Structures are given as C-alpha cells and as structure tokens.
C-alpha cells in the first residue's frame, strides 16, 4: 500500500479488539474507512467498541476464544460469508504473565502459548487460502519488545512472542510471492490493562497496574503508528519510549543486557 492509501473498502479483522491496543487499532482503521471485524471473548465489550467506531453499522462483532482452536473454522467461515474476504488480519489477542518460573504451573505456560501463539497461527492458517485466492493480503502481528528481549516474570509470555517471530518470519518468506505481507509490531510499554489482566503462577489475575505500564504511550499513539506502518508496507515497527533501547543493547552488548535485566524493575 502507498503512504497515501486509505483503507476504504478493505475488511480488517482484529483479535483482542475489546480493549487496549486492539480497540485503538479498530478505531483508527474505521476512521480510514475500513470495515472492521471485532473479535474477543466478551460480546458486550465488542459491542461497546463497535458503537464508538465511525459508522458503527458498517462493522461486525465475532466473539471467539483463541484458546479454543476447534471453534475458529466456523468463525472464519462466517466472516468470509459475510464480508467476502479479509484484506488485513491483525493478530492482537493475547494474555501476559507475571510470575517466576519456579512458581508457575505448567498449565499456565500452556495456556499462554495456546492463546498467544497457537491462536494466532490457527486463525492465520485458516485465512491464508482466501488471501492467496484473492491475490494477497496483510497479516499484522502484535508481538512485544519481549519477543526479542527475555525478561524476568514473563517466561511464558516471552516464549510465546519469540515463537510468533519465528513462525511469522517463515510465513513472510514463504508467501511473499503470493502477495501476503507480514508486519511485526513490537510495542514496549503501552498504557493498557495488560498487566492487570496478566496471569500469575496459579492462573489467577495479577490484578495490578505495573508502574511502567501506567506511564507508557497511549494506545491511540500505538495504533496510529501501526496504521502508518501498514500503509508504508513496513515489515517491522518498534513502538515505545526509552525501553526500546533494550533492543540495541541486547544486539550489540548482549552480556551487558543480561546484567541489566537481572537488576531492572520489571513490574
């Protein structure tokens, strides 16, 4: 897409659309004229978000649980029947974690991977044939800085984001000639409820707003940068404040990064 492009006439499917980055991205795409498909588990929250979008009747809500892969084929079939095609898939749905490895039940590791990684993979695989048949499409993956920066108290979350990078980089290479474009979004601290909703070692909610999260960039700013990156055909975009320097610290001075991350306040 060119930098002058709007998204009029395009269909954009966004997971995790009931709050935070997903909600902000939905609002931004609707302002650009796109038809938005909103997905998350809570129908009432999806309807709330839909009511805030430009031309609410243009958009649809499709409740789904990314941890339930068996339910996804019917959801995809329904969206394609209603919309004809999906031009842009935004894999944004996910959960975070706040617990030490020694205190984390294996079921929590599996749940985080199921939602964050396998849910995105399953939905993308299901939409891939229709995108290829239409001559192309875009897949936006909302990862995290921890996709490249292993961080204490987020072991399963880090692992799920690392896995997204590996899988979607492979997809980009395999499907490039079929017109499929992949954008990897790496947010740092964005002002959302992600830490409040994060799971602890026993699977219960963290229930606290991390200090750095509270001081992060507004979700609307993150969404604007995502939209701009899609318009410009970018392959990766890093969004955040001073924390983004960690990418370069780890790349050029990995031993120093490992010393710093052992001591830095991470919640």
C-alpha positions, 0 to 999 in steps of 0.5 A: 500500500502507498503512504497515501492509501486509505483503507476504504473498502478493505475488511480488517479483522482484529483479535483482542479488539475489546480493549487496549491496543486492539480497540485503538487499532479498530478505531483508527482503521474505521476512521480510514474507512475500513470495515472492521471485524471485532473479535474477543471473548466478551460480546458486550465489550465488542459491542461497546467498541463497535458503537464508538467506531465511525459508522458503527453499522458498517462493522461486525462483532465475532466473539471467539476464544483463541484458546479454543482452536476447534471453534475458529473454522466456523468463525472464519467461515462466517466472516468470509460469508459475510464480508467476502474476504479479509484484506488485513488480519491483525493478530492482537489477542493475547494474555501476559504473565507475571510470575517466576518460573519456579512458581508457575504451573505448567498449565499456565505456560500452556495456556499462554502459548495456546492463546498467544501463539497457537491462536494466532497461527490457527486463525492465520492458517485458516485465512491464508487460502482466501488471501492467496485466492484473492491475490494477497493480503496483510497479516499484522502481528502484535508481538512485544519488545519481549519477543526479542528481549527475555525478561524476568516474570514473563517466561511464558509470555516471552516464549510465546512472542519469540515463537510468533517471530519465528513462525511469522518470519517463515510465513513472510518468506514463504508467501511473499510471492503470493502477495501476503505481507507480514508486519511485526509490531513490537510495542514496549510499554503501552498504557493498557490493562495488560498487566492487570489482566496478566496471569500469575503462577496459579492462573489467577489475575495479577490484578495490578497496574505495573508502574511502567505500564501506567506511564507508557504511550497511549494506545491511540499513539500505538495504533496510529503508528501501526496504521502508518506502518501498514500503509508504508508496507513496513515489515517491522515497527518498534513502538515505545519510549526509552525501553526500546533501547533494550533492543540495541543493547541486547544486539550489540552488548548482549552480556551487558543486557543480561546484567541489566535485566537481572537488576531492572524493575520489571513490574 
